[in-house]
């Protein structure tokens, strides 16, 4: 384990935030406006654009979930080393691939191959995020020793839940690709609701309250 002089957690967070902002902006580039000469052509174009808009919204919100989870993980981390930096870069590599897999899904939503590529991208991103957490736990990069093994295991299981569900979505593509797309949306909806309603394990809630001094 090698610590790099001058490399702080804040610099790594700034890089990650910048990559997320760039990728979330690049997503919209798949929505191009052609030269249209009649109202009927506009209706036809908007109809054909529906899957691409769906893919954009889906991926933008999924990126938001990953950003929030990354931010949550870093709230537990006090320091970084060279291996952790590379793990975070690999995580960002999978994030950077999302605009490509999103455009594939939007342009060819009924093809099994595009649904699998999109799902595999999400699985890889989720596993990389879990690897970050597992490494931080293994090499004691956490901010507080009060975070016990039970709590750390709970966080790890929650991080693994996303890739598992996305993998289920990939499997359903062999029945009907549209089922897979629906599953991806359901998983997203669950995480958004869980986050907005502050649904979290009791052990994590207790840790947060201890850190903030709440009774």
C-alpha positions in Angstrom: 0.0 0.0 0.0 1.6 3.2 -1.2 0.5 6.7 -0.3 1.1 9.4 -2.8 2.5 12.7 -1.6 0.2 15.6 -2.3 -2.7 13.4 -3.4 -5.7 14.1 -1.2 -9.2 12.7 -1.0 -10.6 16.1 -2.0 -8.6 16.1 -5.3 -9.9 12.7 -6.1 -13.5 13.8 -5.4 -13.0 16.9 -7.6 -11.8 14.7 -10.5 -14.7 12.3 -10.0 -17.3 15.2 -9.9 -15.8 16.6 -13.1 -16.0 13.3 -14.9 -19.6 12.8 -13.8 -20.5 16.4 -14.9 -18.9 15.8 -18.3 -20.5 12.5 -18.9 -23.9 13.7 -17.9 -23.6 16.6 -20.3 -22.3 14.4 -23.2 -25.4 12.2 -22.9 -27.6 14.9 -24.4 -25.5 15.0 -27.6 -27.3 11.9 -28.8 -30.4 14.1 -29.1 -29.7 15.8 -32.5 -32.3 18.0 -34.3 -32.4 17.4 -38.1 -33.6 19.8 -40.8 -37.4 19.4 -40.8 -39.7 20.9 -43.6 -43.2 19.9 -42.5 -45.3 19.3 -39.4 -45.8 15.6 -40.3 -42.1 15.2 -40.4 -41.8 16.6 -36.9 -44.3 14.1 -35.6 -42.5 11.2 -37.2 -39.2 12.4 -35.9 -40.4 12.9 -32.4 -41.9 9.4 -32.5 -38.6 7.9 -33.6 -36.8 9.9 -31.0 -38.8 8.5 -28.1 -36.4 5.5 -27.3 -33.4 7.9 -27.4 -35.0 10.3 -25.0 -35.9 7.4 -22.7 -32.3 6.2 -22.8 -31.1 9.7 -22.0 -33.4 10.1 -19.0 -32.7 6.6 -17.7 -28.9 7.0 -17.9 -28.9 10.5 -16.6 -30.7 9.4 -13.4 -28.6 6.2 -13.1 -25.5 8.4 -13.2 -27.1 10.5 -10.5 -27.5 7.4 -8.4 -23.9 6.3 -8.9 -22.7 9.8 -8.1 -24.7 9.9 -4.8 -23.4 6.4 -3.8 -19.8 7.4 -4.6 -20.3 10.5 -2.5 -21.8 8.4 0.3 -18.8 6.0 0.3 -16.3 8.9 0.4 -18.0 10.3 3.5 -16.6 7.2 5.3 -13.1 7.4 3.8 -10.3 9.5 5.4 -7.4 8.8 3.1 -6.4 7.3 -0.3 -3.5 5.4 -1.6 -2.2 4.6 -5.1 -4.2 1.4 -5.5 -7.4 3.2 -4.4 -6.7 5.9 -7.0 -6.5 3.3 -9.8 -9.6 1.6 -8.6 -11.4 4.9 -8.8 -10.0 5.6 -12.3 -11.4 2.2 -13.4 -14.7 3.1 -11.9 -14.6 6.4 -13.9 -13.7 4.4 -17.0 -17.0 2.5 -16.8 -18.8 5.8 -16.1 -17.3 7.3 -19.3 -18.6 4.4 -21.4 -22.2 5.0 -20.4 -22.9 7.6 -23.2 -21.9 5.0 -25.8 -24.0 2.2 -24.3 -26.9 4.6 -23.9 -26.9 5.7 -27.5 -26.8 2.0 -28.6 -29.8 1.3 -26.4 -31.7 4.4 -27.6 -31.1 3.7 -31.3 -31.6 -0.1 -31.2 -33.8 -0.8 -28.1 -35.3 -4.0 -29.5 -31.9 -5.7 -30.1 -30.7 -8.1 -27.4 -27.1 -7.2 -28.0 -27.6 -3.5 -27.2 -29.6 -4.3 -24.0 -26.8 -6.7 -22.9 -24.1 -4.1 -23.5 -26.0 -1.5 -21.6 -26.7 -3.8 -18.7 -23.1 -5.1 -18.7 -21.9 -1.4 -18.4 -24.1 -0.9 -15.4 -23.0 -4.2 -13.8 -19.3 -3.2 -14.3 -19.9 0.2 -12.9 -21.6 -1.2 -9.8 -18.9 -3.8 -9.2 -16.2 -1.1 -9.5 -18.0 1.0 -6.9 -18.2 -2.0 -4.6 -14.5 -2.7 -5.2 -13.7 0.8 -4.0 -15.6 0.1 -0.7 -14.1 -3.3 -0.2 -10.6 -2.0 -0.7 -11.2 0.9 1.7 -12.4 -1.6 4.3 -9.6 -4.1 3.7 -6.8 -1.5 4.0 -8.5 0.5 6.8 -8.9 3.8 4.8 -12.1 4.6 6.7 -12.7 7.8 8.6 -14.0 6.3 11.8 -13.0 3.1 13.8 -16.6 3.1 15.2 -17.9 1.6 11.9 -18.1 -2.0 12.9 -17.9 -5.1 10.7 -21.7 -5.6 10.7 -22.3 -2.1 9.4 -19.5 -2.5 6.8 -21.0 -5.8 5.6 -24.4 -4.1 5.3 -23.0 -1.4 3.1 -21.2 -4.0 1.0 -24.4 -6.0 0.4 -26.3 -2.9 -0.6 -23.6 -2.0 -3.1 -23.7 -5.5 -4.5 -27.5 -5.4 -4.9 -27.4 -3.0 -7.9 -25.1 -5.1 -10.1 -27.1 -8.3 -9.2 -30.4 -6.7 -10.3 -28.9 -5.4 -13.5 -27.5 -8.8 -14.2 -31.0 -10.2 -13.8 -32.1 -7.7 -16.4 -29.5 -9.0 -18.8 -30.8 -12.5 -18.3 -34.3 -11.4 -19.2 -33.1 -10.0 -22.5 -33.0 -13.6 -23.8 -36.8 -13.6 -23.3 -37.6 -10.1 -24.4 -35.2 -7.1 -24.5 -38.0 -4.8 -23.5 -38.4 -6.6 -20.2 -34.7 -5.9 -19.5 -35.2 -2.2 -20.2 -38.2 -2.2 -17.9 -36.1 -3.9 -15.1 -33.4 -1.3 -15.4 -36.0 1.4 -14.9 -37.5 -0.4 -11.9 -34.1 -0.8 -10.2 -33.5 2.9 -10.8 -36.9 3.8 -9.3 -36.2 1.8 -6.2 -32.8 3.5 -5.6 -34.3 7.0 -6.2 -37.2 6.3 -3.7 -34.8 4.7 -1.2 -32.5 7.7 -1.4 -35.3 10.4 -1.3 -37.1 8.6 1.6 -33.8 8.1 3.5 -34.3 4.3 3.6 -31.1 2.8 5.1 -30.1 0.1 7.5 -30.4 0.9 11.2 -26.6 0.4 11.7 -25.8 3.0 9.1 -28.4 5.4 10.5 -26.9 5.0 14.0 -23.4 5.7 12.6 -24.6 8.8 10.8 -26.3 10.1 14.0 -23.2 9.4 16.1 -21.1 11.4 13.6 -23.4 14.4 13.5 -24.2 14.3 17.2 -27.9 13.7 16.8 -29.7 11.8 19.6 
